[in-house]
Amino acid sequence: MPSHSRSRARYGGRDSDFEQEYSSRPLYRGDHYDDDDDDDDLEEDYRHSRRYRRERPHRSRHESRGYESPVESSVDRRRERSKAKESPATSPIKKKDRQRDRDGHKRHRSYDQYGSPKREIRDRSQRERDNRRERHRDADAARRHRRREKDRRAAARKHQSSDSTNSGSHLLSADALAKLGLQYEEEDRLGRSRAADEVRRDKKRKKRPLMDEHTREPHVLPEEPPRISKGRVASGAYLEEGRSPGMQFRRRGGGQPMGGRWHKEGWDGSTEGADKQPIWKRRKWWIALGVLIVLLAIIIPVSVVVSKKHKGNNDDSDPADPSSSPSNSNLDGVSHDSIPESARGTVLDPFTWYDTTDFNVTYTDETVGGLSIMGLNSTWDDSTRANENVPPLNERFPYGEKPIRGVNLGGWLSIEPFITPSLFDQYSERDGIIDEWTLTQKLGSSAASTLEEHYAKFIKEEDFAEIQEAGMDHVRIQYSYWAIKTYDGEPYVAKIAWRYLLRAIEYCRKYGLRVKLDLHGIPGSQNGWNHSGHQGQIRWLNGTDGDLNRKRSLELHDQLSKFFAQDRYKNIITIYGLVNEPLMLNLPVKDVLDWSTEATKLIQKNGMKAYIAIHDGFLNLSKWKSMLKDRPPKMILDTHQYTTFNTGQLVLNHTAKVELICSDWRGMISEINSTSKGWGPTICSEWSQADTDCAKFLNNVGRGTRWEGTFDPNDNTAYCPTADGGPPCSCSDANADPSSYSSGYKKYLQTYAEAQMSVFETAEGWFYWTWKTESAAQWSYKTAWKNGFMPKKAYAPAFKCGDDIPSGDWKGLPDYY
């Protein structure tokens, strides 16, 4: 699997660069500001604003807690002064009516012969508007007064400073104070001007008659009795906790709905809720509802189309989407009592499984090689073929005569950050979550449920059906040793991945796909990279625990080979990988070769008939011409080839990359695949059509890219075709959504991929890295296939080396993305 460390090791880099960068990087701590005065002023201004009067409850926050609001108290005092100035000739009836209006009660409205309200209603409305304008002006004046006083206090504090060296520079001069005073006067003048404009606008507003528009009959609002404050719910916490009577009645299915109470008592955002018509009788609400329905009629179909397009371009569905949860219907009718007490709550208890789809949920404790068969059906069918170009599973595949065309299931049972960044995005660099070890360590008790949900959702049966539809015939499945067991002190989730591995093999069987097993993580880590599980030191065949982990890895292969030597697997598991990418540039080559020979003999002794794959360890392929000449039979050499991690190849333009593959790579692969001139049967189990290293987390969590020159903290050299004078290379362009790709770029990417297919098919064939990613489009065969930059059928490419390179189809394509 690709890694920045792998490439550096291969081309002379150092493994410690990232650790040095990471440990020396300063931790960010946000600055905190505290300005209590400003916060208080903002809150006070808000309480004087129109928005507050619309949104606040009928009573103020202060009154609900048993003390009087200072703002409303001042307004009340002004009202008392205004009442004292009334004419002594005012009739007792008018005084009574006005007092009733102030208390929130309504009088019966009288109408003239034409159905229009009499003058007293208009007079009252005018008085209410005048009162509101007066409150606005008072609030503006109070706000300006507070601001002036605050500035003056600040100036006084500075003037009284005891710091003799600095106080002079902070004093406000007389001229400055004069200018400040003029500014306040100008603000007062503007405030008065705005108030006058508002009065003029109000006079022009048309009065709305209180009558039914259709019948032209007076619409008399019924009089309501005075509301009693004791019955009001004023506490937000009281409502949220469900302790109000209305809320409790609603929960029980009876009583008055809370929505009705809120509207009646002014909790719908208005302080005059009792004076309003019911919402269903207001014309503007019907108009708004009609507009909303029209908008929904437009938005919903568009959203569905966009969603489908999005799903076509991005492989992974939302992990939190409850609709994608499995139904587990095969547990229906199964009694939990059928599970022995000793097995309940363990990995053998299907009632604890997140997903039971296509598993046999009948309990069994039977094992083979010490590994459970729980979940497997007792029968199988090997008569299926992947396509018409390959034989069915129950017939021998002609290796050496017909090339393998396959794909990896990377990032699934062995986590890799760049394939599933969503598992790592939620953490900051400070957390140091960089691999599966640190992830499960951080998740703690929730690790098992989190990872099992990932196993269940990331790869499903439909993925295997699509792999078959895309014209491939093999699948390379990654898994790590903790799918079988863990050792003391390890945080990994043990054994859950095992049953998903077994189910994946059965899905391959269903669609005629042969399997290459790939042990991606081995005890102690074979390369110290994140996809081995634990990024850091190599402790396999190396260090104080090297011999212990050597022994453990042989014991694992003893169990695994006994299990997969069963008859049910002899037709489908045709290639068995020893260990993924052992870093033989750091490990003693002889020790790796000796271990590989011993492991192969052990596996074959246990009855495995599959080819045994050994990785080239990142040594130059020419060195393998003389290595393991006396090896056991049926061994196959595995190589991984990427232009992305080779800086000398990364800087080539589009046409030059295709030419390099068809010339240099073709000769190299053909030679090593020869039994007489090279090593013998060779397969490329990892390659990609990605032409940059821009994918997020590709070069490790927190690491930059070669493409933009941010990979090495000590070297800002950018390795891209236009680095020496052209436009700067951008990862934002390289990481663009594939829906934005031009036809020329798609044609180039497909040709680039087909050239590699052509070269690897001169040997034993290929496995693309990888089938599916969350966001890295150029690393996902599924994304490329569905978006038109992979052949419709893997066995029917449009280009092969030896054809004229169709560079005219991407003529003018920028080389910086």
Buried (B, 14 or more C-beta within 10 A) or exposed (E): BBBBBBBBBBEEBEBEBBEEBBEEEEEEEEEEEEEEEEEEBEEBBEBBBEEBBEEBBBBBEBBBEEEEBEBBEBBEEEEEEEEEEEEEEEEEEEEEBBEEBEEBBEEEBEBEEEBBBEEEBEEBBEEEBEBBBBBBBBBBEBBBEBBBEBBBEEBEEBEEBEEEEEEEEEEBEEEEEEEBEEEBEEBBEEBEEEBEEBEEEBEEEEEEBBBEEEEEEBBEEEEEEEBEEEEBBBEEEEBEEEEBEBBEBBEEEEBEEBEEBBBBBBBBEBBEBBEBEEEEEEEEEEEEEEEEEEEEEEEEEEEEEEEEEEEBBBBBBEBEEEEEEBEBEBBEEBEEEEBEEEBBEEBBBBBBBBBBBBBBBEBBEEEBBEBBBBBBEEEBEBEBBBBEBBBBBEEEBEBBEBBBBBBBBBBBBBBBBBBBBBBBBEBEEEEBBBBBBBBBBBBEEEBBBBBBBBBBBBBBBEBBBBBBBBBBBBBBBBBBBBBBBBBEEBBBBBBBBBBBBBBBBBBBBBBBBBBBBBBBBBBBBBBBBBBBBBBBBBBBBBEEBBEBBBEBBBBBBBBBBBBBBBEBBBBBBBBBBBBBBBBBBBBEBEBBBEBBBBBBEBBBEBEBBBBBBBBBBBBEBEBBBEBBEEBBEBBBBBBBBBBBBBBEBBBBBBBBBBBBBBEEBBEBBBBBBBEEEBBBBBBBBBBBBBBBBBBBBBBBBBBBBBBBBBBBBEEEEBBBBBBEEEEEBBBEBBBBBBEEBEEBBBBBBBBBBBBBBBBBBBBBBBBBBBBBBBBBBBBBBBBBBBBBBBBEBBBEBEBEBEBEBBBEBBEEBBBBB
